[in-house]
């Protein structure tokens, strides 16, 4: 089995085949709640031909199936663990000069290799999560419905953020 390292985009060509997987995932989520017992198997053609999938890989597959089922294309783009400033800027959806300002201000740690800055992927992802949390907090401060539970508010804000991201991607 060869290792695939190239970026690949998958289009939702035959969504009817995804319906069974999507329905299974939805039913499983309803039956077991949002945190089911983590045991996911990839099954081959022969009896006993199976391997257990880590929960992280299962989450990836769920996201891919839901996106394809919704008629969206999915791109899998392998990343190195050390990023250039341009790669990090692209990942965050900001300009390279803006990223350099963030790095120089200490918002994102970096290492210097000769005259180049290198950022750890984990640090860039951690910054992205902090930025997203700050955005949710700001949105929550603008619209505060006391009748709405924190879970409902988070879901609504999450949906609003997803809609804005989809508009930005077009």
N, C-alpha and C positions, 0 to 999 in steps of 0.2 A: 504494500500500500504506500503510495507516494504522499509526501507531505505537501499540501497546497498552501502557498504563502502569498499568492496574488490576491488582489482585491477582486471580489466577485459580487455582482448584483443579480438577485433572483427576482423574476417578475411573476406576478400571480396569474399564470396562464390558465390553469384549470382549477378554479376555486371549489368545484364540486368535490374533488378528492380531498380537499382540506376540511370539508364540513364534518366528516366523522371524527377527525382528530380534534377539531375545534369543539365539537359537541362533547366529546369525552373529557377534554380539559375543563370545560365549563361545568359539566356535571360533577366532576371530581372536586372542583373548587367549591361548589355549593354543598356537596356532601361532607367535605372535610374542613370547610372553613378556609381562611386565608393562609393558614400554616398547617398543611397536611403533613402526615408522617413522611419523611423524605426517603422514598425508595422508588427509584425510577429505573426501568430496564430498557435496554436496547436489545431486541430479540431478532435472531437470525432465522433462516429457513428450517434448520434442523432442530429437533427437540433438545433442549438443554443448551442450545447455542444462544447465550445471552451474556450481557455484561451490565453491571449496575452503573448508572450515570450519576455523576455528582450533581448535587442540587443546583449549582451554578450553571451547568450545562443544560439542565432541565429548564431553568428560567430563560436561557437563550432560546431554546426550542419553542417554548410557549410564546415568547415575544415574536419570533419569526412567523409562527403559525397564525397568531392573531393579526399581525400586519398583513400577511398575504391574504388571509380571509377577508380583510377589510379592503382589499383591492390595491394595497400599497406594495411597492417594490421594496426589497430588503437588500442592503449591501453589507457584506462581511468584509472588513478591511483589517487585516492583521497589522498590529502596531509593534514597534520595538519598545523595549522597556525604558530606553533613553531617547528623548525627543530633542530635535533641534527647536529653536525658537519658532520657526515657521510651522513645523508640525504641531507644536503645542498651540499656536495661535489658531491654526485650522481646526483643531479639535475643540477649542473653546468658542470658535465662531467669532473671533476678534482679529483685528489687524496685528501684524508683527510688531509695529511700534508700540501699540497699546500693551501687548504682552511684555515687551522689553521694559516698559514703565512699571508694570506690575512686578516683574522680577527684580528690578533695581530698587523698588520700594520695600521689598521683603515680603510681599504678599504670596509669592510662590518661590520656594527654595530652588537653587540651581547650583550646578558645578561648572567651573570654568576649565575648559580643555584648550590650552593655548589661548587663542583669541576668541574661541567659540563658547557660547553658553549651552549647557546640556541640562535638560530637566527630566526628572524621573516621571514616568507615566503616572505612577501612583500619586505623586504630588499634584500633578495637573488635574487628575480626576478628583482628588480631595478638594482642590480649590473650586472646581466646577460644582461639587455638591454644596460647599459653603455658599457659593454665589446663588445657587438655586434656593437654598433655605432662606437666604436674605430676601430674595425676590418674593417668596411665599409670605414672609413676615410683612413685607411692605404692602403686598396685595391684601393681606388680612387686616392690616391697620386701616386701609382705605374702606374696606367693606366688612363691617362687623355685625353680623346677624346673631343676636343672642339666642334665638330659637333654634339655631343650627348647631348640631354637635360638632366637635372638633374633627371627627372623621369625615362628616359630610362636607365641612368647609375645606378640608384638605383635598377631598375628591374633586370638589368643584374647582378649586384653584388649580389642581393638577390638570383637569380637563381644559381649563382656560389657557394654561401654559402650553398644552399640547396643540391647541388650535392655533395659537400664535406661532409656534414652531413650524406647523404645517404651512401656514401662510408664508412664512419667511423662506421655506424650502422651495416654493413655487417660482 
